[in-house]
């Protein structure tokens, strides 16, 4: 009798386990630890996740997210040896997960990444290069990609994900350089279907600063190098700073061209941006020597 009861209990337990396994709702599994090399939309093949046989349900750039690439003051050109903070941002209402990959390549030799890359967000970003290999669709030697880690796929505020890294321009004029960036807007189901991929790029040439002393008008590129705009992204305070002893007038626009704030300063100004909706903005600065514009990202923490 004892043996019979034991068999009945074991059989009932087995039936329960099988039933539970059939009715359990599958949970999404984290899969993305960053794409392999050569998926930033860069030459020679311009591969992205939308063309590489993975997240390919939708055509490239067919979604409604806004992808931006900010070269941290180098958008109008690089000064040899100078260091810049590169920012990639993607924004869409309701988005909860996104990734990216970016690379800088010489236009005259797209097998070479000029300058020096330094990670500033080591939990959220990683390098792919000849030392940190994640081989993909093209050779890695002399090329350096920066991309998300799994931790870096979480949005930093509702509907916005942003990544940054540091790039030191080559010490000499190496000609024009193009930055390529691709991003994936994921639907967070743990699978490769139903996601949108985007690309953007910017090409910049070298700026050789004029060392002559002059109080006359200077070029937009030269003027931009004399100003710092930080932090970027900004949460509550955006700081404008320059060594120039000139009154500077600033205007903040959103991407539709609407004016959000205006003002002026000499040397330094801290602007309260906490009331601005999160997103990408353009700040225009004008002085007696000229004017220039720069992008920044407003985020919620």
Backbone as JSON, one array per atom type, in Angstrom:
{
  "sequence": "XXXXXXXXXXXXXXXXXXXXXXXXXXXXXXXXXXXXXXXXXXXXXXXXXXXXXXXXXXXXXXXXXXXXXXXXXXXXXXXXXXXXXXXXXXXXXXXXXXXXXXXXXXXXXXXXXXXXXXXXXXXXXXXXXXXXXXXXXXXXXXXXXXXXXXXXXXXXXXXXXXXXXXXXXXXXXXXXXXXXXXXXXXXXXXXXXXXXXXXXXXXXXXXXXXXXXXXXXXXXXXXXXXXXXXXXXXXXXXXXXXXXXXXXXXXXXXXXXXXXXXXXXXXXXXXXXXXXXXXXXXXXXXXXXXXXXXXXXXXXX",
  "N": [[0.83, -1.21, 0.0], [1.94, 1.21, 0.82], [3.91, 1.55, -1.15], [2.31, 1.74, -3.42], [0.85, 4.12, -2.92], [3.0, 5.94, -2.91], [3.85, 5.78, -5.58], [1.6, 6.85, -6.83], [1.65, 9.48, -5.85], [4.11, 10.39, -6.93], [3.5, 10.19, -9.67], [1.46, 12.1, -9.86], [2.89, 14.4, -9.23], [4.66, 14.54, -11.42], [2.85, 14.94, -13.52], [1.92, 17.48, -12.8], [4.26, 19.04, -13.09], [4.74, 18.81, -15.86], [2.39, 20.01, -16.83], [2.69, 22.6, -15.76], [4.95, 23.42, -17.14], [3.94, 23.61, -19.68], [2.09, 25.65, -19.51], [3.38, 27.85, -18.55], [4.26, 31.22, -19.0], [6.51, 32.28, -21.43], [9.48, 34.11, -20.7], [11.11, 37.1, -21.76], [14.48, 36.85, -22.81], [17.62, 38.26, -22.01], [19.62, 39.19, -24.72], [21.27, 40.85, -26.13], [24.51, 41.78, -26.32], [25.87, 43.63, -27.65], [26.59, 44.44, -31.07], [28.4, 42.6, -33.68], [31.59, 43.54, -35.2], [31.54, 46.13, -37.71], [28.86, 46.98, -38.17], [27.9, 49.53, -38.21], [26.93, 50.96, -40.29], [28.97, 51.67, -41.9], [31.49, 52.0, -44.56], [33.2, 49.17, -46.11], [30.8, 47.96, -46.95], [28.54, 48.97, -45.76], [26.95, 47.75, -43.75], [24.23, 47.15, -41.49], [22.17, 46.37, -38.6], [19.74, 46.05, -39.79], [20.27, 45.06, -42.25], [21.78, 42.85, -41.97], [20.71, 40.34, -41.61], [19.44, 39.95, -39.17], [17.87, 41.94, -37.26], [15.73, 42.58, -39.2], [13.11, 43.11, -40.02], [11.99, 45.52, -40.82], [12.52, 48.22, -43.13], [15.64, 50.02, -43.36], [15.93, 52.98, -41.45], [13.19, 53.45, -41.46], [11.6, 53.79, -39.28], [10.21, 55.9, -36.62], [11.79, 57.1, -34.74], [14.17, 59.5, -33.41], [17.4, 59.92, -34.32], [20.53, 61.13, -33.33], [23.82, 62.48, -33.86], [26.38, 63.84, -32.19], [29.29, 65.66, -32.31], [30.62, 66.99, -30.33], [31.65, 69.68, -30.5], [33.3, 69.34, -32.62], [31.78, 69.23, -34.86], [31.9, 71.01, -36.97], [34.45, 70.66, -37.82], [37.73, 69.27, -37.07], [40.34, 70.0, -34.76], [43.67, 69.22, -35.05], [44.92, 66.94, -32.67], [43.22, 67.8, -30.63], [40.7, 67.02, -28.12], [37.52, 65.47, -28.04], [34.1, 65.01, -27.0], [32.06, 62.49, -28.0], [28.7, 62.05, -28.79], [25.95, 59.94, -29.01], [22.55, 59.78, -29.61], [19.25, 58.54, -29.22], [15.79, 58.93, -29.63], [12.45, 58.36, -28.78], [9.05, 58.4, -28.07], [7.89, 56.27, -25.56], [9.79, 54.3, -26.02], [11.86, 51.78, -24.61], [14.2, 50.38, -24.73], [17.34, 50.37, -26.37], [20.1, 50.26, -28.71], [23.48, 50.8, -30.02], [26.06, 51.43, -32.5], [29.21, 52.82, -33.4], [31.67, 54.46, -35.44], [34.72, 56.04, -36.49], [36.19, 56.89, -39.57], [38.84, 57.32, -41.92], [38.33, 59.22, -44.83], [39.95, 58.94, -47.01], [41.01, 56.46, -46.67], [39.28, 53.97, -45.8], [39.85, 51.81, -44.21], [41.03, 52.52, -41.91], [40.84, 53.78, -38.65], [41.12, 56.94, -37.51], [42.85, 58.84, -34.93], [42.33, 58.62, -31.31], [40.42, 56.54, -29.29], [38.66, 56.69, -26.25], [36.95, 55.12, -23.68], [34.3, 56.48, -21.8], [32.13, 55.67, -20.43], [32.13, 52.96, -19.05], [30.49, 50.89, -18.17], [28.32, 51.0, -19.83], [29.17, 51.12, -22.43], [31.41, 49.72, -24.94], [34.48, 48.72, -26.61], [35.2, 47.55, -29.92], [37.78, 46.1, -31.46], [41.12, 45.31, -32.69], [42.15, 44.22, -30.41], [40.0, 43.88, -28.62], [38.05, 41.8, -29.72], [35.2, 41.18, -31.74], [34.28, 39.68, -34.06], [32.98, 40.51, -37.26], [31.42, 41.47, -40.23], [33.53, 42.55, -41.66], [37.1, 43.32, -41.92], [38.92, 43.86, -38.84], [41.34, 45.01, -38.13], [43.15, 47.94, -37.41], [40.84, 49.41, -37.15], [38.33, 50.89, -35.08], [35.48, 50.35, -33.31], [32.8, 51.67, -31.34], [30.34, 50.61, -29.08], [27.17, 49.58, -27.56], [26.93, 47.95, -24.32], [25.16, 45.22, -22.69], [24.04, 46.4, -20.42], [23.97, 48.98, -21.31], [21.79, 49.15, -22.96], [19.47, 49.87, -21.7], [17.17, 52.56, -21.42], [18.06, 55.95, -20.56], [16.37, 57.84, -19.66], [12.81, 58.38, -19.81], [11.95, 57.16, -22.9], [14.36, 57.95, -24.08], [17.66, 57.26, -25.06], [21.14, 57.53, -24.58], [24.56, 57.65, -25.44], [28.06, 58.08, -24.73], [31.45, 58.78, -25.69], [35.0, 59.38, -25.64], [36.97, 61.07, -28.03], [40.1, 61.57, -29.36], [41.44, 63.68, -31.67], [43.49, 62.99, -34.58], [47.03, 63.75, -34.44], [48.02, 65.23, -36.52], [47.02, 66.86, -39.6], [44.94, 64.8, -41.27], [43.26, 64.83, -43.35], [39.82, 64.58, -44.53], [37.41, 63.17, -42.29], [35.01, 60.73, -41.54], [32.33, 60.18, -39.34], [30.41, 57.44, -38.47], [27.27, 56.22, -37.44], [25.02, 53.86, -36.08], [21.84, 52.82, -34.88], [19.62, 50.86, -32.86], [16.26, 50.58, -32.32], [14.65, 48.9, -29.99], [11.99, 46.53, -29.36], [11.83, 45.24, -26.99], [11.16, 42.55, -26.58], [12.88, 40.5, -26.34], [13.58, 39.17, -28.6], [14.69, 39.05, -32.11], [12.96, 40.16, -33.86], [10.69, 42.71, -35.06], [11.99, 45.15, -34.56], [13.46, 48.42, -35.12], [15.93, 49.86, -37.22], [18.41, 52.44, -37.51], [20.44, 54.93, -39.17], [23.12, 57.35, -39.24], [25.45, 59.92, -40.22], [28.46, 61.94, -40.18], [30.69, 64.11, -41.8], [33.86, 65.53, -41.41], [36.42, 68.03, -41.72], [39.9, 68.9, -41.25], [40.8, 71.56, -39.03], [42.95, 74.18, -39.04], [44.18, 76.12, -36.64], [44.33, 79.7, -36.64], [47.09, 81.44, -35.7], [47.65, 84.09, -35.54], [47.34, 87.3, -33.97], [44.37, 88.89, -33.63], [41.6, 91.1, -33.55], [39.5, 91.14, -35.18], [36.7, 89.83, -37.1], [36.24, 86.29, -36.87], [36.34, 82.89, -38.14], [33.47, 80.68, -38.15], [34.12, 78.09, -37.3], [36.54, 78.49, -35.87], [35.62, 80.2, -33.84], [33.82, 78.56, -32.47], [35.52, 76.76, -31.24], [36.45, 78.18, -29.1], [34.62, 78.11, -27.12], [32.94, 76.35, -24.49], [30.4, 73.97, -23.92], [28.56, 72.47, -21.57], [27.18, 70.23, -18.99], [26.79, 67.56, -21.39], [24.82, 65.02, -22.19], [22.4, 67.28, -20.57], [20.84, 67.84, -17.42], [19.64, 69.57, -15.29], [21.14, 72.01, -15.27], [22.78, 73.82, -17.79], [25.93, 74.73, -18.8], [27.65, 77.49, -20.16], [30.75, 78.53, -21.37], [33.63, 80.58, -21.8], [36.84, 82.0, -22.62], [36.93, 84.38, -23.83], [36.62, 87.92, -23.76], [34.02, 89.08, -24.37], [30.7, 90.16, -24.99], [28.31, 87.71, -25.21], [25.57, 86.52, -26.97], [22.96, 84.25, -26.58], [20.76, 81.74, -27.96], [18.3, 79.32, -27.56], [17.02, 76.7, -29.4], [14.42, 74.38, -30.3], [14.11, 71.27, -32.18], [12.24, 71.88, -34.08], [12.63, 74.47, -34.69], [11.6, 76.36, -33.01], [11.96, 78.99, -30.61], [13.26, 78.62, -27.36], [14.71, 79.68, -25.17], [16.5, 82.72, -24.41], [19.34, 84.91, -23.97], [22.23, 86.57, -22.48], [25.8, 86.75, -21.86], [29.05, 87.14, -20.27], [32.07, 85.52, -20.35], [31.03, 83.32, -18.57], [28.09, 81.34, -18.15], [25.37, 79.94, -16.46], [22.69, 78.05, -17.32], [19.36, 77.4, -16.57], [17.83, 74.56, -17.51], [15.89, 72.87, -16.75], [13.16, 72.97, -17.1], [12.73, 72.45, -19.74], [11.34, 70.23, -22.16], [12.46, 66.84, -22.41], [14.92, 66.01, -24.86], [16.51, 66.79, -28.04], [18.34, 69.75, -28.61], [19.23, 72.93, -30.12], [21.74, 75.27, -29.64], [22.42, 78.57, -30.26], [25.05, 80.84, -30.56], [26.14, 84.17, -30.5], [28.53, 86.67, -31.19], [30.56, 89.69, -31.27], [32.54, 88.91, -32.92], [31.59, 86.92, -34.51], [29.44, 84.03, -35.1], [28.04, 80.85, -34.0], [26.71, 77.47, -33.88], [25.55, 74.83, -31.73], [24.72, 71.5, -30.75], [22.79, 70.1, -28.04], [21.69, 67.72, -25.55], [18.79, 67.37, -23.67], [17.88, 65.74, -20.72], [15.83, 63.65, -18.6], [16.25, 62.53, -15.27]],
  "CA": [[0.0, 0.0, 0.0], [2.84, 2.37, 0.87], [4.56, 1.69, -2.46], [1.29, 2.19, -4.37], [0.6, 5.54, -2.66], [4.19, 6.69, -3.34], [3.82, 5.86, -7.04], [0.54, 7.78, -7.21], [2.13, 10.84, -5.55], [5.15, 10.72, -7.92], [2.84, 10.4, -10.95], [0.75, 13.38, -9.79], [3.91, 15.46, -9.3], [5.16, 14.61, -12.79], [1.81, 15.57, -14.33], [1.9, 18.91, -12.45], [5.44, 19.67, -13.69], [4.51, 18.91, -17.3], [1.35, 21.01, -17.05], [3.26, 23.92, -15.47], [5.88, 23.81, -18.21], [3.16, 23.94, -20.88], [1.28, 26.85, -19.31], [4.21, 28.97, -18.12], [4.47, 32.25, -20.02], [7.95, 32.48, -21.63], [9.98, 35.44, -20.38], [12.18, 37.53, -22.65], [15.84, 36.62, -22.32], [18.56, 39.26, -22.52], [20.44, 38.59, -25.76], [22.15, 41.78, -26.81], [25.73, 42.25, -25.66], [26.56, 44.47, -28.63], [26.72, 43.8, -32.38], [29.77, 42.36, -34.13], [32.22, 44.64, -35.93], [31.11, 46.51, -39.06], [27.42, 47.15, -38.29], [27.61, 50.95, -37.94], [26.58, 51.6, -41.56], [30.22, 52.19, -42.47], [32.0, 51.27, -45.71], [32.85, 49.18, -47.53], [29.51, 47.34, -47.3], [27.46, 49.72, -45.1], [26.08, 46.84, -43.03], [23.56, 47.5, -40.24], [21.35, 45.26, -38.13], [18.59, 45.89, -40.69], [20.71, 44.43, -43.49], [22.69, 41.76, -41.63], [20.01, 39.08, -41.38], [18.94, 39.79, -37.79], [16.71, 42.82, -37.0], [15.49, 43.01, -40.58], [11.69, 43.14, -40.38], [11.64, 46.81, -41.38], [13.58, 48.86, -43.9], [16.5, 50.93, -42.61], [15.46, 54.36, -41.27], [11.76, 53.54, -41.72], [10.89, 54.07, -38.04], [9.91, 57.31, -36.3], [12.7, 57.6, -33.7], [15.1, 60.55, -33.82], [18.79, 59.57, -34.03], [21.44, 62.26, -33.51], [25.24, 62.26, -33.65], [26.99, 65.12, -31.79], [30.74, 65.49, -32.25], [31.18, 67.69, -29.19], [32.45, 70.83, -30.9], [34.01, 69.02, -33.87], [30.81, 69.09, -35.95], [32.31, 71.84, -38.1], [35.83, 70.36, -38.14], [38.56, 68.87, -35.93], [41.66, 70.59, -34.61], [44.59, 68.11, -34.77], [45.34, 66.76, -31.29], [42.18, 68.16, -29.66], [39.85, 65.94, -27.63], [36.09, 65.77, -28.16], [33.16, 64.01, -26.48], [31.11, 62.07, -29.03], [27.42, 61.66, -28.17], [24.94, 59.36, -29.89], [21.28, 59.78, -28.89], [18.05, 58.13, -29.95], [14.64, 59.36, -28.84], [11.11, 58.06, -29.27], [8.11, 58.23, -26.97], [7.55, 54.89, -25.24], [10.93, 53.4, -26.21], [12.46, 51.37, -23.34], [15.5, 49.73, -24.93], [17.97, 50.72, -27.65], [21.54, 50.04, -28.78], [24.15, 51.58, -31.06], [27.47, 51.2, -32.85], [29.75, 54.01, -34.05], [33.08, 54.37, -35.83], [35.3, 57.11, -37.32], [37.08, 56.35, -40.6], [39.4, 58.26, -42.89], [37.69, 59.15, -46.14], [40.95, 58.51, -47.99], [41.38, 55.07, -46.38], [38.26, 53.54, -44.85], [40.32, 50.7, -43.39], [41.77, 53.1, -40.79], [40.17, 54.68, -37.71], [42.11, 57.91, -37.05], [42.67, 59.34, -33.58], [42.35, 57.7, -30.17], [39.13, 56.39, -28.61], [38.69, 56.35, -24.82], [35.6, 54.93, -23.14], [33.98, 57.28, -20.62], [31.01, 54.98, -19.77], [32.59, 51.58, -19.24], [29.4, 49.95, -17.92], [27.3, 51.11, -20.86], [29.79, 51.08, -23.77], [32.59, 48.88, -25.09], [35.18, 48.83, -27.89], [35.49, 46.4, -30.76], [38.99, 46.41, -32.24], [42.0, 44.15, -32.85], [42.38, 43.66, -29.08], [38.69, 43.47, -28.11], [37.47, 41.36, -30.99], [33.86, 40.63, -31.9], [34.4, 39.71, -35.51], [31.74, 40.63, -38.01], [31.38, 41.36, -41.69], [34.68, 43.17, -42.32], [38.31, 43.23, -41.11], [38.96, 44.71, -37.66], [42.66, 45.61, -37.97], [43.25, 49.4, -37.56], [39.52, 50.02, -37.01], [37.82, 50.87, -33.71], [34.07, 50.64, -33.12], [32.27, 51.79, -29.98], [28.97, 50.13, -29.1], [26.57, 49.36, -26.25], [26.9, 46.69, -23.6], [23.76, 44.95, -22.36], [23.6, 47.44, -19.49], [23.77, 50.21, -22.06], [20.56, 49.16, -23.77], [18.39, 50.5, -20.94], [17.05, 53.99, -21.64], [18.52, 56.73, -19.41], [15.15, 58.49, -19.19], [11.68, 57.86, -20.59], [11.99, 57.36, -24.34], [15.64, 58.5, -24.55], [18.92, 56.59, -24.71], [22.29, 58.32, -25.0], [25.88, 57.08, -25.13], [29.16, 59.0, -24.98], [32.83, 58.34, -25.56], [35.97, 60.44, -25.95], [37.78, 60.87, -29.24], [41.18, 62.53, -29.57], [41.73, 63.8, -33.1], [44.9, 62.71, -34.9], [47.93, 64.86, -34.12], [48.27, 66.01, -37.73], [45.92, 66.91, -40.57], [44.86, 63.56, -42.05], [42.19, 64.97, -44.32], [38.46, 64.47, -44.02], [37.07, 61.99, -41.48], [33.56, 60.54, -41.4], [31.8, 59.41, -38.23], [29.22, 56.68, -38.8], [26.55, 55.7, -36.26], [23.78, 53.13, -36.3], [21.15, 52.55, -33.62], [18.5, 49.94, -32.95], [15.13, 50.82, -31.42], [14.17, 47.54, -29.73], [10.66, 46.46, -28.76], [12.02, 44.65, -25.66], [10.54, 41.23, -26.44], [13.93, 39.5, -26.23], [13.8, 38.53, -29.89], [15.26, 39.91, -33.13], [11.91, 40.65, -34.75], [9.9, 43.85, -34.63], [12.85, 46.27, -34.17], [13.8, 49.36, -36.18], [17.33, 50.28, -37.26], [18.62, 53.79, -38.03], [21.84, 55.32, -39.36], [23.45, 58.74, -39.51], [26.89, 60.1, -40.37], [28.95, 63.31, -40.35], [32.04, 64.21, -42.34], [34.53, 66.75, -40.96], [37.78, 68.25, -42.19], [40.79, 69.48, -40.24], [40.87, 73.02, -38.86], [44.27, 74.61, -38.58], [43.93, 77.41, -36.0], [45.12, 80.87, -37.01], [47.82, 81.89, -34.51], [47.86, 85.54, -35.55], [46.54, 88.03, -32.99], [43.48, 89.8, -34.32], [40.31, 91.32, -32.89], [38.49, 91.18, -36.22], [35.84, 88.66, -37.17], [36.89, 85.01, -37.11], [35.43, 81.93, -38.75], [32.56, 79.97, -37.25], [34.84, 76.97, -36.72], [37.48, 79.0, -34.88], [34.88, 80.74, -32.71], [33.24, 77.44, -31.72], [36.59, 76.14, -30.44], [36.73, 79.03, -27.94], [33.52, 77.96, -26.19], [32.57, 75.03, -23.96], [29.0, 73.81, -23.56], [28.56, 71.24, -20.79], [27.38, 68.85, -19.47], [25.97, 67.17, -22.53], [23.49, 65.56, -21.94], [22.19, 68.12, -19.41], [19.62, 67.53, -16.66], [19.07, 70.8, -14.76], [21.94, 73.18, -15.6], [23.69, 73.8, -18.94], [26.93, 75.78, -18.58], [28.36, 78.05, -21.3], [31.98, 79.09, -20.83], [34.63, 81.02, -22.76], [37.85, 82.93, -22.12], [36.8, 85.64, -24.56], [35.99, 89.03, -23.04], [33.03, 89.61, -25.3], [29.32, 89.81, -24.66], [27.8, 86.64, -26.07], [24.12, 86.34, -26.94], [22.62, 82.86, -26.89], [19.36, 81.39, -28.22], [18.08, 77.87, -27.57], [15.93, 76.29, -30.29], [14.17, 72.95, -30.41], [14.36, 70.8, -33.55], [11.26, 72.46, -35.0], [13.02, 75.85, -34.93], [10.99, 77.26, -32.03], [12.88, 79.53, -29.61], [12.89, 78.26, -26.0], [15.34, 80.6, -24.22], [17.51, 83.64, -24.93], [20.04, 85.64, -22.92], [23.6, 86.96, -22.83], [26.77, 86.57, -20.77], [30.48, 87.35, -20.52], [32.89, 84.48, -19.74], [30.38, 82.09, -18.09], [26.66, 81.42, -17.9], [24.68, 78.7, -16.11], [21.31, 78.16, -17.78], [18.42, 76.41, -16.04], [17.09, 73.91, -18.59], [15.09, 71.82, -16.14], [11.77, 73.04, -17.57], [12.63, 72.05, -21.14], [11.05, 68.81, -22.38], [13.65, 66.09, -22.82], [15.09, 65.92, -26.3], [17.71, 67.4, -28.62], [18.18, 71.18, -28.82], [20.31, 73.66, -30.77], [22.02, 76.55, -29.01], [23.1, 79.49, -31.18], [25.77, 81.88, -29.83], [26.56, 85.26, -31.37], [29.41, 87.66, -30.59], [31.02, 90.69, -32.23], [33.5, 88.26, -33.82], [30.93, 85.92, -35.33], [28.43, 83.2, -34.44], [28.11, 79.42, -34.28], [25.65, 76.69, -33.24], [25.96, 73.54, -31.18], [23.61, 70.7, -30.24], [22.89, 69.44, -26.74], [20.57, 66.84, -25.23], [18.17, 67.56, -22.36], [17.37, 64.46, -20.26], [15.25, 63.51, -17.27], [16.88, 61.45, -14.51]],
  "C": [[0.87, 1.25, 0.0], [3.48, 2.64, -0.48], [3.57, 2.23, -3.48], [1.01, 3.68, -4.19], [1.77, 6.41, -3.13], [4.21, 6.86, -4.84], [2.77, 6.85, -7.51], [0.97, 9.23, -6.98], [3.16, 11.27, -6.58], [4.52, 11.01, -9.27], [2.13, 11.75, -10.98], [1.74, 14.54, -9.9], [4.43, 15.63, -10.71], [4.15, 15.28, -13.7], [1.77, 17.07, -14.08], [3.07, 19.65, -13.11], [5.25, 19.86, -15.18], [3.48, 19.98, -17.6], [1.89, 22.42, -16.83], [4.18, 24.37, -16.58], [5.13, 24.2, -19.47], [2.43, 25.26, -20.74], [2.11, 28.06, -18.88], [4.42, 29.95, -19.26], [5.96, 32.46, -20.21], [8.35, 33.93, -21.37], [11.08, 35.83, -21.35], [13.55, 37.31, -22.02], [16.77, 37.7, -22.88], [19.53, 38.63, -23.51], [21.5, 39.54, -26.28], [23.32, 42.21, -25.94], [26.54, 43.1, -26.63], [26.74, 43.73, -29.94], [28.18, 43.48, -32.72], [30.3, 43.56, -34.9], [31.52, 44.87, -37.27], [29.61, 46.59, -39.24], [27.0, 48.58, -37.98], [27.19, 51.69, -39.2], [27.79, 52.14, -42.28], [30.65, 51.39, -43.69], [32.98, 50.18, -45.26], [31.44, 48.7, -47.85], [28.31, 48.04, -46.68], [26.46, 48.81, -44.41], [25.46, 47.54, -41.81], [22.78, 46.27, -39.78], [20.13, 45.02, -39.01], [18.97, 45.18, -41.97], [21.56, 43.2, -43.24], [22.01, 40.45, -41.31], [19.55, 38.88, -39.96], [17.69, 40.65, -37.57], [16.23, 43.44, -38.32], [14.03, 42.98, -41.0], [11.31, 44.41, -41.13], [12.83, 47.4, -42.14], [14.37, 49.82, -43.02], [15.92, 52.34, -42.62], [13.97, 54.53, -41.58], [10.95, 53.8, -40.46], [10.75, 55.56, -37.78], [10.78, 57.85, -35.17], [13.62, 58.67, -34.28], [16.51, 60.18, -33.37], [19.69, 60.76, -34.31], [22.87, 61.85, -33.18], [25.88, 63.62, -33.4], [28.48, 64.9, -31.59], [31.4, 66.39, -31.22], [32.05, 68.87, -29.51], [33.24, 70.59, -32.18], [33.06, 68.9, -35.05], [31.19, 69.91, -37.18], [33.77, 71.61, -38.48], [36.62, 70.02, -36.89], [39.88, 69.63, -35.95], [42.61, 69.44, -34.27], [45.05, 68.1, -33.31], [44.3, 67.1, -30.25], [41.31, 66.96, -29.31], [38.4, 66.37, -27.62], [35.27, 64.65, -27.53], [32.12, 63.73, -27.56], [29.85, 61.56, -28.34], [26.47, 61.13, -29.25], [23.65, 59.25, -29.08], [20.17, 59.29, -29.8], [16.86, 58.4, -29.04], [13.35, 58.95, -29.54], [10.21, 57.8, -28.07], [7.77, 56.76, -26.79], [8.69, 53.91, -25.42], [11.56, 53.07, -24.86], [13.82, 50.72, -23.51], [16.04, 50.09, -26.31], [19.47, 50.47, -27.55], [22.14, 50.84, -29.91], [25.5, 50.97, -31.4], [27.96, 52.4, -33.64], [31.22, 53.78, -34.39], [33.46, 55.63, -36.6], [36.28, 56.49, -38.29], [37.61, 57.49, -41.47], [38.67, 58.12, -44.21], [38.67, 58.64, -47.2], [41.38, 57.06, -47.8], [40.41, 54.53, -45.34], [38.6, 52.26, -44.11], [41.03, 51.21, -42.14], [40.88, 54.02, -39.97], [41.21, 55.66, -37.17], [41.83, 58.33, -35.61], [42.67, 58.24, -32.53], [40.99, 57.72, -29.49], [39.37, 56.01, -27.16], [37.26, 56.23, -24.32], [35.42, 55.77, -21.89], [32.8, 56.68, -19.85], [31.25, 53.48, -19.9], [31.53, 50.54, -18.91], [28.4, 49.91, -19.07], [27.85, 51.0, -22.28], [31.01, 50.17, -23.75], [33.2, 49.11, -26.46], [35.19, 47.49, -28.59], [36.66, 46.79, -31.64], [39.85, 45.16, -32.3], [42.32, 43.48, -31.52], [41.09, 43.11, -28.49], [37.85, 43.02, -29.3], [36.05, 40.81, -30.81], [33.63, 40.63, -33.4], [33.05, 39.71, -36.2], [31.97, 40.51, -39.49], [32.57, 41.98, -42.4], [35.9, 43.1, -41.4], [38.33, 44.26, -39.98], [40.25, 45.5, -37.56], [42.63, 47.1, -38.32], [41.89, 50.11, -37.54], [39.06, 49.88, -35.56], [36.34, 51.27, -33.72], [33.79, 50.85, -31.64], [30.8, 51.41, -30.05], [28.47, 49.92, -27.68], [26.99, 48.03, -25.64], [25.43, 46.36, -23.32], [23.22, 45.99, -21.39], [23.28, 48.74, -20.22], [22.54, 50.24, -22.93], [19.39, 49.78, -23.03], [18.36, 52.0, -21.21], [17.49, 54.74, -20.38], [17.4, 57.6, -18.85], [14.05, 58.06, -20.14], [11.81, 58.21, -22.07], [13.3, 57.86, -24.9], [16.8, 57.6, -24.12], [20.07, 57.37, -25.34], [23.57, 57.61, -24.57], [26.95, 58.11, -25.48], [30.49, 58.26, -24.93], [33.74, 59.48, -25.99], [36.77, 60.07, -27.19], [38.83, 61.97, -29.32], [41.54, 62.52, -31.04], [43.19, 63.46, -33.37], [45.76, 63.95, -34.74], [48.23, 65.75, -35.32], [47.04, 66.0, -38.63], [45.95, 65.65, -41.43], [43.76, 63.63, -43.09], [40.83, 64.75, -43.69], [38.22, 63.12, -43.34], [35.55, 61.92, -41.39], [33.25, 59.68, -40.18], [30.5, 58.74, -38.68], [28.58, 56.18, -37.5], [25.28, 55.0, -36.7], [23.15, 52.85, -34.94], [19.96, 51.64, -33.88], [17.47, 50.32, -31.89], [14.45, 49.46, -31.19], [12.79, 47.57, -29.07], [10.65, 45.69, -27.44], [11.32, 43.31, -25.49], [11.58, 40.12, -26.35], [14.23, 38.77, -27.52], [14.33, 39.54, -30.9], [14.21, 40.5, -34.06], [11.26, 41.89, -34.17], [10.7, 45.07, -34.21], [13.19, 47.14, -35.38], [15.27, 49.77, -36.08], [17.45, 51.64, -37.96], [20.11, 54.03, -38.24], [21.94, 56.83, -39.54], [24.96, 58.84, -39.65], [27.21, 61.58, -40.52], [30.39, 63.26, -40.84], [32.64, 65.56, -41.94], [35.94, 66.82, -41.53], [38.6, 68.86, -41.07], [40.68, 71.0, -40.24], [42.26, 73.34, -38.33], [44.1, 75.99, -37.98], [44.87, 78.5, -36.49], [45.78, 81.42, -35.75], [48.08, 83.38, -34.51], [46.91, 86.21, -34.59], [45.67, 89.05, -33.72], [42.18, 89.93, -33.55], [39.19, 91.4, -33.91], [37.65, 89.91, -36.2], [36.65, 87.4, -37.46], [35.87, 84.03, -37.64], [34.57, 81.25, -37.69], [33.28, 78.82, -36.55], [35.78, 77.43, -35.61], [36.75, 79.51, -33.64], [34.33, 79.61, -31.84], [34.27, 76.79, -30.81], [36.88, 76.92, -29.17], [35.65, 78.92, -26.87], [33.37, 76.52, -25.74], [31.1, 75.05, -23.58], [28.88, 72.46, -22.85], [27.59, 71.36, -19.61], [26.47, 68.56, -20.65], [25.92, 65.64, -22.58], [23.41, 66.38, -20.65], [20.86, 67.76, -18.75], [18.95, 68.81, -16.16], [19.79, 72.04, -15.26], [22.81, 72.91, -16.82], [24.63, 74.98, -18.79], [27.58, 76.18, -19.89], [29.59, 78.76, -20.75], [32.95, 79.45, -21.95], [35.63, 81.94, -22.07], [37.77, 84.28, -22.82], [36.13, 86.7, -23.67], [35.07, 89.77, -23.99], [31.65, 89.27, -24.78], [28.82, 88.81, -25.7], [26.3, 86.51, -25.88], [23.8, 84.9, -27.35], [21.11, 82.7, -27.11], [19.27, 79.88, -28.28], [16.84, 77.56, -28.41], [15.67, 74.8, -30.09], [14.3, 72.55, -31.89], [13.32, 71.27, -34.55], [11.6, 73.9, -35.35], [12.41, 76.84, -33.97], [12.01, 77.71, -30.99], [12.36, 79.18, -28.21], [13.47, 79.21, -24.95], [16.3, 81.51, -24.96], [18.18, 84.32, -23.75], [21.41, 86.06, -23.4], [24.5, 86.77, -21.62], [28.16, 87.01, -21.24], [31.22, 86.31, -19.7], [32.1, 83.21, -19.41], [28.9, 82.34, -17.82], [26.13, 80.04, -17.57], [23.2, 78.88, -16.42], [20.48, 77.04, -17.17], [17.59, 75.84, -17.19], [16.12, 72.87, -18.06], [13.64, 71.82, -16.61], [11.61, 72.65, -19.03], [12.21, 70.58, -21.23], [12.32, 68.08, -22.81], [13.7, 65.96, -24.34], [16.37, 66.6, -26.73], [17.42, 68.86, -28.96], [19.41, 71.75, -29.53], [20.5, 74.97, -30.04], [22.89, 77.37, -29.96], [23.75, 80.6, -30.36], [26.34, 82.89, -30.81], [27.41, 86.26, -30.58], [29.78, 88.69, -31.67], [31.99, 90.09, -33.24], [32.86, 87.21, -34.71], [29.94, 85.13, -34.52], [28.64, 81.74, -34.81], [26.96, 78.74, -33.54], [26.2, 75.37, -32.76], [24.72, 72.82, -30.65], [23.87, 70.25, -28.81], [21.61, 68.66, -26.49], [20.08, 67.15, -23.83], [17.53, 66.25, -21.93], [16.68, 64.61, -18.92], [15.95, 62.37, -16.55], [15.84, 60.68, -13.71]]
}
